Amino acid sequence: AAGGVHTVTLTRQGQLYAFGAGSWGRLGLGDDNRDKPSPTLVKAAAHLAIVDVAAGFEHTLLLSSNGTPYQFGRIGHSYMSTPSP
């Protein structure tokens, strides 16, 4: 999924990778908000059984196999840097 300044990818094995602009936590890499020029594993999503992803300009959305949505990145006037329901 391509956002405004970042990209997230989901492998067939269910691993989530993110790269691009890291500000506002949009890559889901916790306290590491640096830009990533190459795909980086989003370890915080490993246990979530992600089946679909979407990306906006400053946020990322995930959908788990049980239907639970997760988000990270800029949400209104704040941000979350790891997946949160």
PDB file with SEQRES, HELIX, SHEET and CRYST1 records, atoms N, CA, C and O in Angstrom:
SEQRES   1 A   85  ALA ALA GLY GLY VAL HIS THR VAL THR LEU THR ARG GLN          
SEQRES   2 A   85  GLY GLN LEU TYR ALA PHE GLY ALA GLY SER TRP GLY ARG          
SEQRES   3 A   85  LEU GLY LEU GLY ASP ASP ASN ARG ASP LYS PRO SER PRO          
SEQRES   4 A   85  THR LEU VAL LYS ALA ALA ALA HIS LEU ALA ILE VAL ASP          
SEQRES   5 A   85  VAL ALA ALA GLY PHE GLU HIS THR LEU LEU LEU SER SER          
SEQRES   6 A   85  ASN GLY THR PRO TYR GLN PHE GLY ARG ILE GLY HIS SER          
SEQRES   7 A   85  TYR MET SER THR PRO SER PRO                                  
HELIX    1 AA1 SER A   23  GLY A   25  5                                   3    
HELIX    2 AA2 LYS A   43  ALA A   45  5                                   3    
SHEET    1 AA1 3 HIS A   6  LEU A  10  0                                        
SHEET    2 AA1 3 LEU A  16  GLY A  20 -1                                        
SHEET    3 AA1 3 LYS A  36  LEU A  41 -1                                        
SHEET    1 AA2 4 ILE A  50  ALA A  55  0                                        
SHEET    2 AA2 4 HIS A  59  SER A  64 -1                                        
SHEET    3 AA2 4 PRO A  69  ILE A  75 -1                                        
SHEET    4 AA2 4 SER A  78  SER A  84 -1                                        
CRYST1    1.000    1.000    1.000  90.00  90.00  90.00 P 1           1          
ATOM      1  N   ALA A   1       0.850  -1.181   0.000  1.00  0.00           N  
ATOM      2  CA  ALA A   1       0.000   0.000   0.000  1.00  0.00           C  
ATOM      3  C   ALA A   1       0.889   1.235   0.000  1.00  0.00           C  
ATOM      4  O   ALA A   1       1.857   1.304   0.757  1.00  0.00           O  
ATOM      5  N   ALA A   2       0.574   2.186  -0.822  1.00  0.00           N  
ATOM      6  CA  ALA A   2       1.366   3.407  -0.922  1.00  0.00           C  
ATOM      7  C   ALA A   2       0.649   4.565  -0.249  1.00  0.00           C  
ATOM      8  O   ALA A   2      -0.486   4.891  -0.596  1.00  0.00           O  
ATOM      9  N   GLY A   3       1.319   5.182   0.715  1.00  0.00           N  
ATOM     10  CA  GLY A   3       0.803   6.381   1.361  1.00  0.00           C  
ATOM     11  C   GLY A   3       1.385   7.597   0.676  1.00  0.00           C  
ATOM     12  O   GLY A   3       1.987   7.486  -0.392  1.00  0.00           O  
ATOM     13  N   GLY A   4       1.210   8.756   1.285  1.00  0.00           N  
ATOM     14  CA  GLY A   4       1.730   9.981   0.699  1.00  0.00           C  
ATOM     15  C   GLY A   4       3.241   9.994   0.603  1.00  0.00           C  
ATOM     16  O   GLY A   4       3.794  10.428  -0.408  1.00  0.00           O  
ATOM     17  N   VAL A   5       3.921   9.522   1.647  1.00  0.00           N  
ATOM     18  CA  VAL A   5       5.385   9.545   1.672  1.00  0.00           C  
ATOM     19  C   VAL A   5       5.971   8.272   2.287  1.00  0.00           C  
ATOM     20  O   VAL A   5       7.128   8.257   2.706  1.00  0.00           O  
ATOM     21  N   HIS A   6       5.162   7.199   2.338  1.00  0.00           N  
ATOM     22  CA  HIS A   6       5.660   5.926   2.850  1.00  0.00           C  
ATOM     23  C   HIS A   6       4.912   4.782   2.173  1.00  0.00           C  
ATOM     24  O   HIS A   6       3.858   4.975   1.568  1.00  0.00           O  
ATOM     25  N   THR A   7       5.487   3.586   2.291  1.00  0.00           N  
ATOM     26  CA  THR A   7       4.893   2.390   1.705  1.00  0.00           C  
ATOM     27  C   THR A   7       4.922   1.271   2.738  1.00  0.00           C  
ATOM     28  O   THR A   7       5.895   1.125   3.477  1.00  0.00           O  
ATOM     29  N   VAL A   8       3.858   0.490   2.785  1.00  0.00           N  
ATOM     30  CA  VAL A   8       3.829  -0.707   3.626  1.00  0.00           C  
ATOM     31  C   VAL A   8       3.512  -1.902   2.741  1.00  0.00           C  
ATOM     32  O   VAL A   8       2.703  -1.810   1.818  1.00  0.00           O  
ATOM     33  N   THR A   9       4.158  -3.020   3.033  1.00  0.00           N  
ATOM     34  CA  THR A   9       3.947  -4.230   2.252  1.00  0.00           C  
ATOM     35  C   THR A   9       3.681  -5.394   3.195  1.00  0.00           C  
ATOM     36  O   THR A   9       4.209  -5.442   4.307  1.00  0.00           O  
ATOM     37  N   LEU A  10       2.873  -6.312   2.747  1.00  0.00           N  
ATOM     38  CA  LEU A  10       2.523  -7.504   3.507  1.00  0.00           C  
ATOM     39  C   LEU A  10       2.961  -8.716   2.699  1.00  0.00           C  
ATOM     40  O   LEU A  10       2.541  -8.881   1.553  1.00  0.00           O  
ATOM     41  N   THR A  11       3.806  -9.570   3.287  1.00  0.00           N  
ATOM     42  CA  THR A  11       4.276 -10.747   2.577  1.00  0.00           C  
ATOM     43  C   THR A  11       3.224 -11.852   2.625  1.00  0.00           C  
ATOM     44  O   THR A  11       2.266 -11.771   3.394  1.00  0.00           O  
ATOM     45  N   ARG A  12       3.401 -12.861   1.820  1.00  0.00           N  
ATOM     46  CA  ARG A  12       2.487 -14.013   1.837  1.00  0.00           C  
ATOM     47  C   ARG A  12       2.511 -14.726   3.181  1.00  0.00           C  
ATOM     48  O   ARG A  12       1.545 -15.390   3.557  1.00  0.00           O  
ATOM     49  N   GLN A  13       3.617 -14.586   3.903  1.00  0.00           N  
ATOM     50  CA  GLN A  13       3.745 -15.202   5.226  1.00  0.00           C  
ATOM     51  C   GLN A  13       3.146 -14.318   6.321  1.00  0.00           C  
ATOM     52  O   GLN A  13       3.176 -14.691   7.493  1.00  0.00           O  
ATOM     53  N   GLY A  14       2.598 -13.145   5.955  1.00  0.00           N  
ATOM     54  CA  GLY A  14       1.964 -12.270   6.926  1.00  0.00           C  
ATOM     55  C   GLY A  14       2.893 -11.298   7.627  1.00  0.00           C  
ATOM     56  O   GLY A  14       2.495 -10.663   8.603  1.00  0.00           O  
ATOM     57  N   GLN A  15       4.126 -11.167   7.148  1.00  0.00           N  
ATOM     58  CA  GLN A  15       5.043 -10.201   7.744  1.00  0.00           C  
ATOM     59  C   GLN A  15       4.820  -8.823   7.129  1.00  0.00           C  
ATOM     60  O   GLN A  15       4.631  -8.694   5.919  1.00  0.00           O  
ATOM     61  N   LEU A  16       4.844  -7.799   7.976  1.00  0.00           N  
ATOM     62  CA  LEU A  16       4.621  -6.429   7.540  1.00  0.00           C  
ATOM     63  C   LEU A  16       5.949  -5.687   7.473  1.00  0.00           C  
ATOM     64  O   LEU A  16       6.734  -5.706   8.421  1.00  0.00           O  
ATOM     65  N   TYR A  17       6.189  -5.032   6.337  1.00  0.00           N  
ATOM     66  CA  TYR A  17       7.380  -4.219   6.143  1.00  0.00           C  
ATOM     67  C   TYR A  17       6.942  -2.804   5.791  1.00  0.00           C  
ATOM     68  O   TYR A  17       5.906  -2.597   5.160  1.00  0.00           O  
ATOM     69  N   ALA A  18       7.754  -1.830   6.213  1.00  0.00           N  
ATOM     70  CA  ALA A  18       7.445  -0.433   5.925  1.00  0.00           C  
ATOM     71  C   ALA A  18       8.718   0.302   5.536  1.00  0.00           C  
ATOM     72  O   ALA A  18       9.805  -0.028   6.010  1.00  0.00           O  
ATOM     73  N   PHE A  19       8.577   1.306   4.668  1.00  0.00           N  
ATOM     74  CA  PHE A  19       9.719   2.151   4.326  1.00  0.00           C  
ATOM     75  C   PHE A  19       9.222   3.495   3.832  1.00  0.00           C  
ATOM     76  O   PHE A  19       8.056   3.655   3.469  1.00  0.00           O  
ATOM     77  N   GLY A  20      10.140   4.463   3.825  1.00  0.00           N  
ATOM     78  CA  GLY A  20       9.797   5.836   3.441  1.00  0.00           C  
ATOM     79  C   GLY A  20       9.966   6.766   4.623  1.00  0.00           C  
ATOM     80  O   GLY A  20      10.818   6.544   5.483  1.00  0.00           O  
ATOM     81  N   ALA A  21       9.150   7.812   4.664  1.00  0.00           N  
ATOM     82  CA  ALA A  21       9.236   8.815   5.736  1.00  0.00           C  
ATOM     83  C   ALA A  21       8.749   8.223   7.056  1.00  0.00           C  
ATOM     84  O   ALA A  21       7.657   7.658   7.127  1.00  0.00           O  
ATOM     85  N   GLY A  22       9.561   8.357   8.094  1.00  0.00           N  
ATOM     86  CA  GLY A  22       9.235   7.749   9.379  1.00  0.00           C  
ATOM     87  C   GLY A  22       8.611   8.673  10.403  1.00  0.00           C  
ATOM     88  O   GLY A  22       8.219   8.221  11.479  1.00  0.00           O  
ATOM     89  N   SER A  23       8.508   9.964  10.095  1.00  0.00           N  
ATOM     90  CA  SER A  23       7.951  10.898  11.075  1.00  0.00           C  
ATOM     91  C   SER A  23       6.507  10.557  11.402  1.00  0.00           C  
ATOM     92  O   SER A  23       5.821   9.896  10.623  1.00  0.00           O  
ATOM     93  N   TRP A  24       6.050  11.018  12.571  1.00  0.00           N  
ATOM     94  CA  TRP A  24       4.698  10.776  13.082  1.00  0.00           C  
ATOM     95  C   TRP A  24       4.414   9.302  13.337  1.00  0.00           C  
ATOM     96  O   TRP A  24       3.255   8.933  13.524  1.00  0.00           O  
ATOM     97  N   GLY A  25       5.436   8.448  13.349  1.00  0.00           N  
ATOM     98  CA  GLY A  25       5.230   7.032  13.642  1.00  0.00           C  
ATOM     99  C   GLY A  25       4.557   6.259  12.529  1.00  0.00           C  
ATOM    100  O   GLY A  25       4.102   5.135  12.740  1.00  0.00           O  
ATOM    101  N   ARG A  26       4.487   6.849  11.345  1.00  0.00           N  
ATOM    102  CA  ARG A  26       3.718   6.221  10.263  1.00  0.00           C  
ATOM    103  C   ARG A  26       4.265   4.880   9.811  1.00  0.00           C  
ATOM    104  O   ARG A  26       3.562   4.136   9.126  1.00  0.00           O  
ATOM    105  N   LEU A  27       5.524   4.540  10.179  1.00  0.00           N  
ATOM    106  CA  LEU A  27       6.071   3.243   9.799  1.00  0.00           C  
ATOM    107  C   LEU A  27       5.832   2.156  10.841  1.00  0.00           C  
ATOM    108  O   LEU A  27       6.100   0.983  10.583  1.00  0.00           O  
ATOM    109  N   GLY A  28       5.331   2.534  12.015  1.00  0.00           N  
ATOM    110  CA  GLY A  28       5.019   1.548  13.045  1.00  0.00           C  
ATOM    111  C   GLY A  28       6.221   0.939  13.726  1.00  0.00           C  
ATOM    112  O   GLY A  28       6.144  -0.175  14.243  1.00  0.00           O  
ATOM    113  N   LEU A  29       7.347   1.665  13.735  1.00  0.00           N  
ATOM    114  CA  LEU A  29       8.593   1.121  14.266  1.00  0.00           C  
ATOM    115  C   LEU A  29       8.900   1.590  15.679  1.00  0.00           C  
ATOM    116  O   LEU A  29      10.065   1.623  16.075  1.00  0.00           O  
ATOM    117  N   GLY A  30       7.887   1.951  16.441  1.00  0.00           N  
ATOM    118  CA  GLY A  30       8.092   2.360  17.824  1.00  0.00           C  
ATOM    119  C   GLY A  30       8.777   3.709  17.915  1.00  0.00           C  
ATOM    120  O   GLY A  30       8.381   4.660  17.241  1.00  0.00           O  
ATOM    121  N   ASP A  31       9.804   3.793  18.749  1.00  0.00           N  
ATOM    122  CA  ASP A  31      10.511   5.056  18.966  1.00  0.00           C  
ATOM    123  C   ASP A  31      11.416   5.457  17.814  1.00  0.00           C  
ATOM    124  O   ASP A  31      11.947   6.567  17.814  1.00  0.00           O  
ATOM    125  N   ASP A  32      11.605   4.592  16.842  1.00  0.00           N  
ATOM    126  CA  ASP A  32      12.465   4.887  15.698  1.00  0.00           C  
ATOM    127  C   ASP A  32      11.642   5.599  14.622  1.00  0.00           C  
ATOM    128  O   ASP A  32      10.967   4.949  13.824  1.00  0.00           O  
ATOM    129  N   ASN A  33      11.699   6.919  14.600  1.00  0.00           N  
ATOM    130  CA  ASN A  33      10.937   7.707  13.627  1.00  0.00           C  
ATOM    131  C   ASN A  33      11.794   8.204  12.476  1.00  0.00           C  
ATOM    132  O   ASN A  33      11.420   9.143  11.772  1.00  0.00           O  
ATOM    133  N   ARG A  34      12.956   7.565  12.286  1.00  0.00           N  
ATOM    134  CA  ARG A  34      13.821   7.951  11.162  1.00  0.00           C  
ATOM    135  C   ARG A  34      13.251   7.418   9.858  1.00  0.00           C  
ATOM    136  O   ARG A  34      12.536   6.416   9.840  1.00  0.00           O  
ATOM    137  N   ASP A  35      13.581   8.108   8.756  1.00  0.00           N  
ATOM    138  CA  ASP A  35      13.195   7.632   7.434  1.00  0.00           C  
ATOM    139  C   ASP A  35      13.925   6.329   7.141  1.00  0.00           C  
ATOM    140  O   ASP A  35      15.070   6.142   7.552  1.00  0.00           O  
ATOM    141  N   LYS A  36      13.258   5.436   6.432  1.00  0.00           N  
ATOM    142  CA  LYS A  36      13.842   4.149   6.060  1.00  0.00           C  
ATOM    143  C   LYS A  36      13.853   4.031   4.533  1.00  0.00           C  
ATOM    144  O   LYS A  36      12.789   4.009   3.914  1.00  0.00           O  
ATOM    145  N   PRO A  37      15.050   3.954   3.910  1.00  0.00           N  
ATOM    146  CA  PRO A  37      15.120   3.879   2.452  1.00  0.00           C  
ATOM    147  C   PRO A  37      14.786   2.494   1.895  1.00  0.00           C  
ATOM    148  O   PRO A  37      14.537   2.357   0.697  1.00  0.00           O  
ATOM    149  N   SER A  38      14.777   1.466   2.748  1.00  0.00           N  
ATOM    150  CA  SER A  38      14.460   0.115   2.286  1.00  0.00           C  
ATOM    151  C   SER A  38      13.475  -0.540   3.253  1.00  0.00           C  
ATOM    152  O   SER A  38      13.363  -0.121   4.405  1.00  0.00           O  
ATOM    153  N   PRO A  39      12.759  -1.568   2.786  1.00  0.00           N  
ATOM    154  CA  PRO A  39      11.762  -2.216   3.643  1.00  0.00           C  
ATOM    155  C   PRO A  39      12.337  -2.678   4.985  1.00  0.00           C  
ATOM    156  O   PRO A  39      13.386  -3.319   5.038  1.00  0.00           O  
ATOM    157  N   THR A  40      11.625  -2.338   6.069  1.00  0.00           N  
ATOM    158  CA  THR A  40      12.036  -2.669   7.426  1.00  0.00           C  
ATOM    159  C   THR A  40      10.898  -3.415   8.110  1.00  0.00           C  
ATOM    160  O   THR A  40       9.753  -2.963   8.074  1.00  0.00           O  
ATOM    161  N   LEU A  41      11.196  -4.540   8.725  1.00  0.00           N  
ATOM    162  CA  LEU A  41      10.182  -5.359   9.383  1.00  0.00           C  
ATOM    163  C   LEU A  41       9.521  -4.590  10.530  1.00  0.00           C  
ATOM    164  O   LEU A  41      10.208  -4.013  11.373  1.00  0.00           O  
ATOM    165  N   VAL A  42       8.189  -4.586  10.555  1.00  0.00           N  
ATOM    166  CA  VAL A  42       7.429  -3.973  11.646  1.00  0.00           C  
ATOM    167  C   VAL A  42       7.199  -5.066  12.689  1.00  0.00           C  
ATOM    168  O   VAL A  42       6.201  -5.784  12.639  1.00  0.00           O  
ATOM    169  N   LYS A  43       8.124  -5.180  13.624  1.00  0.00           N  
ATOM    170  CA  LYS A  43       8.092  -6.264  14.610  1.00  0.00           C  
ATOM    171  C   LYS A  43       6.850  -6.219  15.494  1.00  0.00           C  
ATOM    172  O   LYS A  43       6.356  -7.262  15.922  1.00  0.00           O  
ATOM    173  N   ALA A  44       6.343  -5.022  15.770  1.00  0.00           N  
ATOM    174  CA  ALA A  44       5.177  -4.882  16.647  1.00  0.00           C  
ATOM    175  C   ALA A  44       3.913  -5.480  16.036  1.00  0.00           C  
ATOM    176  O   ALA A  44       2.932  -5.686  16.750  1.00  0.00           O  
ATOM    177  N   ALA A  45       3.913  -5.759  14.749  1.00  0.00           N  
ATOM    178  CA  ALA A  45       2.729  -6.327  14.094  1.00  0.00           C  
ATOM    179  C   ALA A  45       2.843  -7.836  13.904  1.00  0.00           C  
ATOM    180  O   ALA A  45       1.918  -8.463  13.390  1.00  0.00           O  
ATOM    181  N   ALA A  46       3.956  -8.420  14.308  1.00  0.00           N  
ATOM    182  CA  ALA A  46       4.213  -9.844  14.039  1.00  0.00           C  
ATOM    183  C   ALA A  46       3.151 -10.774  14.612  1.00  0.00           C  
ATOM    184  O   ALA A  46       2.840 -11.795  13.999  1.00  0.00           O  
ATOM    185  N   HIS A  47       2.593 -10.451  15.758  1.00  0.00           N  
ATOM    186  CA  HIS A  47       1.629 -11.339  16.429  1.00  0.00           C  
ATOM    187  C   HIS A  47       0.172 -11.031  16.072  1.00  0.00           C  
ATOM    188  O   HIS A  47      -0.735 -11.648  16.631  1.00  0.00           O  
ATOM    189  N   LEU A  48      -0.070 -10.096  15.160  1.00  0.00           N  
ATOM    190  CA  LEU A  48      -1.432  -9.629  14.900  1.00  0.00           C  
ATOM    191  C   LEU A  48      -2.170 -10.359  13.781  1.00  0.00           C  
ATOM    192  O   LEU A  48      -3.351 -10.085  13.564  1.00  0.00           O  
ATOM    193  N   ALA A  49      -1.533 -11.265  13.071  1.00  0.00           N  
ATOM    194  CA  ALA A  49      -2.155 -12.009  11.963  1.00  0.00           C  
ATOM    195  C   ALA A  49      -2.791 -11.052  10.949  1.00  0.00           C  
ATOM    196  O   ALA A  49      -3.984 -11.140  10.661  1.00  0.00           O  
ATOM    197  N   ILE A  50      -1.986 -10.149  10.421  1.00  0.00           N  
ATOM    198  CA  ILE A  50      -2.466  -9.130   9.480  1.00  0.00           C  
ATOM    199  C   ILE A  50      -2.782  -9.763   8.135  1.00  0.00           C  
ATOM    200  O   ILE A  50      -2.008 -10.571   7.621  1.00  0.00           O  
ATOM    201  N   VAL A  51      -3.933  -9.390   7.564  1.00  0.00           N  
ATOM    202  CA  VAL A  51      -4.340  -9.917   6.260  1.00  0.00           C  
ATOM    203  C   VAL A  51      -4.501  -8.824   5.204  1.00  0.00           C  
ATOM    204  O   VAL A  51      -4.588  -9.129   4.015  1.00  0.00           O  
ATOM    205  N   ASP A  52      -4.543  -7.544   5.623  1.00  0.00           N  
ATOM    206  CA  ASP A  52      -4.693  -6.452   4.655  1.00  0.00           C  
ATOM    207  C   ASP A  52      -4.091  -5.182   5.236  1.00  0.00           C  
ATOM    208  O   ASP A  52      -4.065  -4.996   6.453  1.00  0.00           O  
ATOM    209  N   VAL A  53      -3.605  -4.307   4.356  1.00  0.00           N  
ATOM    210  CA  VAL A  53      -2.996  -3.046   4.774  1.00  0.00           C  
ATOM    211  C   VAL A  53      -3.479  -1.913   3.873  1.00  0.00           C  
ATOM    212  O   VAL A  53      -3.840  -2.128   2.715  1.00  0.00           O  
ATOM    213  N   ALA A  54      -3.477  -0.714   4.425  1.00  0.00           N  
ATOM    214  CA  ALA A  54      -3.778   0.499   3.657  1.00  0.00           C  
ATOM    215  C   ALA A  54      -2.919   1.614   4.236  1.00  0.00           C  
ATOM    216  O   ALA A  54      -2.566   1.589   5.415  1.00  0.00           O  
ATOM    217  N   ALA A  55      -2.588   2.584   3.406  1.00  0.00           N  
ATOM    218  CA  ALA A  55      -1.749   3.685   3.872  1.00  0.00           C  
ATOM    219  C   ALA A  55      -2.342   5.009   3.422  1.00  0.00           C  
ATOM    220  O   ALA A  55      -2.782   5.154   2.282  1.00  0.00           O  
ATOM    221  N   GLY A  56      -2.346   5.976   4.340  1.00  0.00           N  
ATOM    222  CA  GLY A  56      -2.758   7.336   4.027  1.00  0.00           C  
ATOM    223  C   GLY A  56      -1.525   8.222   4.015  1.00  0.00           C  
ATOM    224  O   GLY A  56      -0.404   7.714   3.990  1.00  0.00           O  
ATOM    225  N   PHE A  57      -1.707   9.520   4.031  1.00  0.00           N  
ATOM    226  CA  PHE A  57      -0.560  10.414   3.975  1.00  0.00           C  
ATOM    227  C   PHE A  57       0.314  10.304   5.211  1.00  0.00           C  
ATOM    228  O   PHE A  57       1.538  10.259   5.088  1.00  0.00           O  
ATOM    229  N   GLU A  58      -0.272  10.257   6.395  1.00  0.00           N  
ATOM    230  CA  GLU A  58       0.515  10.211   7.627  1.00  0.00           C  
ATOM    231  C   GLU A  58       0.123   9.065   8.551  1.00  0.00           C  
ATOM    232  O   GLU A  58       0.431   9.108   9.742  1.00  0.00           O  
ATOM    233  N   HIS A  59      -0.543   8.050   8.031  1.00  0.00           N  
ATOM    234  CA  HIS A  59      -0.958   6.937   8.872  1.00  0.00           C  
ATOM    235  C   HIS A  59      -1.000   5.639   8.074  1.00  0.00           C  
ATOM    236  O   HIS A  59      -0.954   5.635   6.844  1.00  0.00           O  
ATOM    237  N   THR A  60      -1.090   4.540   8.815  1.00  0.00           N  
ATOM    238  CA  THR A  60      -1.188   3.209   8.224  1.00  0.00           C  
ATOM    239  C   THR A  60      -2.319   2.468   8.923  1.00  0.00           C  
ATOM    240  O   THR A  60      -2.491   2.593  10.135  1.00  0.00           O  
ATOM    241  N   LEU A  61      -3.087   1.703   8.165  1.00  0.00           N  
ATOM    242  CA  LEU A  61      -4.187   0.896   8.696  1.00  0.00           C  
ATOM    243  C   LEU A  61      -3.911  -0.572   8.414  1.00  0.00           C  
ATOM    244  O   LEU A  61      -3.434  -0.925   7.335  1.00  0.00           O  
ATOM    245  N   LEU A  62      -4.211  -1.417   9.379  1.00  0.00           N  
ATOM    246  CA  LEU A  62      -4.024  -2.859   9.249  1.00  0.00           C  
ATOM    247  C   LEU A  62      -5.333  -3.553   9.592  1.00  0.00           C  
ATOM    248  O   LEU A  62      -6.122  -3.049  10.391  1.00  0.00           O  
ATOM    249  N   LEU A  63      -5.556  -4.700   8.990  1.00  0.00           N  
ATOM    250  CA  LEU A  63      -6.723  -5.515   9.318  1.00  0.00           C  
ATOM    251  C   LEU A  63      -6.233  -6.903   9.674  1.00  0.00           C  
ATOM    252  O   LEU A  63      -5.510  -7.528   8.899  1.00  0.00           O  
ATOM    253  N   SER A  64      -6.625  -7.393  10.855  1.00  0.00           N  
ATOM    254  CA  SER A  64      -6.201  -8.729  11.287  1.00  0.00           C  
ATOM    255  C   SER A  64      -7.179  -9.782  10.776  1.00  0.00           C  
ATOM    256  O   SER A  64      -8.274  -9.460  10.314  1.00  0.00           O  
ATOM    257  N   SER A  65      -6.771 -11.032  10.864  1.00  0.00           N  
ATOM    258  CA  SER A  65      -7.600 -12.131  10.363  1.00  0.00           C  
ATOM    259  C   SER A  65      -8.906 -12.276  11.122  1.00  0.00           C  
ATOM    260  O   SER A  65      -9.857 -12.850  10.593  1.00  0.00           O  
ATOM    261  N   ASN A  66      -8.981 -11.769  12.358  1.00  0.00           N  
ATOM    262  CA  ASN A  66     -10.239 -11.844  13.111  1.00  0.00           C  
ATOM    263  C   ASN A  66     -11.098 -10.589  12.934  1.00  0.00           C  
ATOM    264  O   ASN A  66     -12.115 -10.435  13.610  1.00  0.00           O  
ATOM    265  N   GLY A  67     -10.695  -9.694  12.031  1.00  0.00           N  
ATOM    266  CA  GLY A  67     -11.483  -8.502  11.722  1.00  0.00           C  
ATOM    267  C   GLY A  67     -11.144  -7.270  12.544  1.00  0.00           C  
ATOM    268  O   GLY A  67     -11.777  -6.228  12.374  1.00  0.00           O  
ATOM    269  N   THR A  68     -10.166  -7.364  13.426  1.00  0.00           N  
ATOM    270  CA  THR A  68      -9.786  -6.212  14.237  1.00  0.00           C  
ATOM    271  C   THR A  68      -8.946  -5.242  13.409  1.00  0.00           C  
ATOM    272  O   THR A  68      -7.942  -5.649  12.823  1.00  0.00           O  
ATOM    273  N   PRO A  69      -9.336  -3.970  13.349  1.00  0.00           N  
ATOM    274  CA  PRO A  69      -8.510  -2.975  12.655  1.00  0.00           C  
ATOM    275  C   PRO A  69      -7.454  -2.404  13.606  1.00  0.00           C  
ATOM    276  O   PRO A  69      -7.703  -2.251  14.802  1.00  0.00           O  
ATOM    277  N   TYR A  70      -6.291  -2.097  13.069  1.00  0.00           N  
ATOM    278  CA  TYR A  70      -5.207  -1.467  13.827  1.00  0.00           C  
ATOM    279  C   TYR A  70      -4.735  -0.254  13.042  1.00  0.00           C  
ATOM    280  O   TYR A  70      -4.880  -0.194  11.821  1.00  0.00           O  
ATOM    281  N   GLN A  71      -4.171   0.708  13.753  1.00  0.00           N  
ATOM    282  CA  GLN A  71      -3.663   1.906  13.085  1.00  0.00           C  
ATOM    283  C   GLN A  71      -2.391   2.380  13.772  1.00  0.00           C  
ATOM    284  O   GLN A  71      -2.168   2.107  14.952  1.00  0.00           O  
ATOM    285  N   PHE A  72      -1.574   3.082  13.029  1.00  0.00           N  
ATOM    286  CA  PHE A  72      -0.442   3.799  13.596  1.00  0.00           C  
ATOM    287  C   PHE A  72      -0.100   4.956  12.673  1.00  0.00           C  
ATOM    288  O   PHE A  72      -0.521   4.991  11.517  1.00  0.00           O  
ATOM    289  N   GLY A  73       0.664   5.897  13.196  1.00  0.00           N  
ATOM    290  CA  GLY A  73       0.968   7.125  12.473  1.00  0.00           C  
ATOM    291  C   GLY A  73       0.192   8.282  13.070  1.00  0.00           C  
ATOM    292  O   GLY A  73      -0.290   8.203  14.200  1.00  0.00           O  
ATOM    293  N   ARG A  74       0.076   9.339  12.319  1.00  0.00           N  
ATOM    294  CA  ARG A  74      -0.615  10.531  12.815  1.00  0.00           C  
ATOM    295  C   ARG A  74      -2.128  10.319  12.787  1.00  0.00           C  
ATOM    296  O   ARG A  74      -2.711   9.957  11.765  1.00  0.00           O  
ATOM    297  N   ILE A  75      -2.735  10.554  13.936  1.00  0.00           N  
ATOM    298  CA  ILE A  75      -4.182  10.422  14.091  1.00  0.00           C  
ATOM    299  C   ILE A  75      -4.659  11.733  14.710  1.00  0.00           C  
ATOM    300  O   ILE A  75      -4.529  11.930  15.919  1.00  0.00           O  
ATOM    301  N   GLY A  76      -5.200  12.616  13.906  1.00  0.00           N  
ATOM    302  CA  GLY A  76      -5.616  13.924  14.405  1.00  0.00           C  
ATOM    303  C   GLY A  76      -4.420  14.749  14.832  1.00  0.00           C  
ATOM    304  O   GLY A  76      -3.509  14.981  14.037  1.00  0.00           O  
ATOM    305  N   HIS A  77      -4.411  15.199  16.093  1.00  0.00           N  
ATOM    306  CA  HIS A  77      -3.324  16.023  16.599  1.00  0.00           C  
ATOM    307  C   HIS A  77      -2.279  15.226  17.364  1.00  0.00           C  
ATOM    308  O   HIS A  77      -1.368  15.812  17.950  1.00  0.00           O  
ATOM    309  N   SER A  78      -2.392  13.912  17.370  1.00  0.00           N  
ATOM    310  CA  SER A  78      -1.423  13.079  18.069  1.00  0.00           C  
ATOM    311  C   SER A  78      -0.963  11.965  17.134  1.00  0.00           C  
ATOM    312  O   SER A  78      -1.377  11.899  15.976  1.00  0.00           O  
ATOM    313  N   TYR A  79      -0.104  11.095  17.650  1.00  0.00           N  
ATOM    314  CA  TYR A  79       0.328   9.971  16.834  1.00  0.00           C  
ATOM    315  C   TYR A  79       0.619   8.755  17.698  1.00  0.00           C  
ATOM    316  O   TYR A  79       0.885   8.863  18.895  1.00  0.00           O  
ATOM    317  N   MET A  80       0.560   7.585  17.049  1.00  0.00           N  
ATOM    318  CA  MET A  80       0.906   6.316  17.671  1.00  0.00           C  
ATOM    319  C   MET A  80       2.007   5.691  16.815  1.00  0.00           C  
ATOM    320  O   MET A  80       1.899   5.653  15.589  1.00  0.00           O  
ATOM    321  N   SER A  81       3.043   5.213  17.449  1.00  0.00           N  
ATOM    322  CA  SER A  81       4.170   4.691  16.692  1.00  0.00           C  
ATOM    323  C   SER A  81       4.228   3.163  16.639  1.00  0.00           C  
ATOM    324  O   SER A  81       5.171   2.599  16.085  1.00  0.00           O  
ATOM    325  N   THR A  82       3.231   2.496  17.209  1.00  0.00           N  
ATOM    326  CA  THR A  82       3.098   1.049  17.091  1.00  0.00           C  
ATOM    327  C   THR A  82       1.620   0.729  16.848  1.00  0.00           C  
ATOM    328  O   THR A  82       0.759   1.533  17.206  1.00  0.00           O  
ATOM    329  N   PRO A  83       1.308  -0.417  16.251  1.00  0.00           N  
ATOM    330  CA  PRO A  83      -0.088  -0.747  15.959  1.00  0.00           C  
ATOM    331  C   PRO A  83      -0.967  -0.715  17.204  1.00  0.00           C  
ATOM    332  O   PRO A  83      -0.605  -1.261  18.246  1.00  0.00           O  
ATOM    333  N   SER A  84      -2.120  -0.072  17.084  1.00  0.00           N  
ATOM    334  CA  SER A  84      -3.061   0.044  18.183  1.00  0.00           C  
ATOM    335  C   SER A  84      -4.470  -0.112  17.640  1.00  0.00           C  
ATOM    336  O   SER A  84      -4.798   0.462  16.601  1.00  0.00           O  
ATOM    337  N   PRO A  85      -5.323  -0.893  18.337  1.00  0.00           N  
ATOM    338  CA  PRO A  85      -6.708  -1.051  17.851  1.00  0.00           C  
ATOM    339  C   PRO A  85      -7.517   0.233  18.034  1.00  0.00           C  
ATOM    340  O   PRO A  85      -8.696   0.276  17.681  1.00  0.00           O  
TER     341      PRO A  85                                                      
END                                                                             
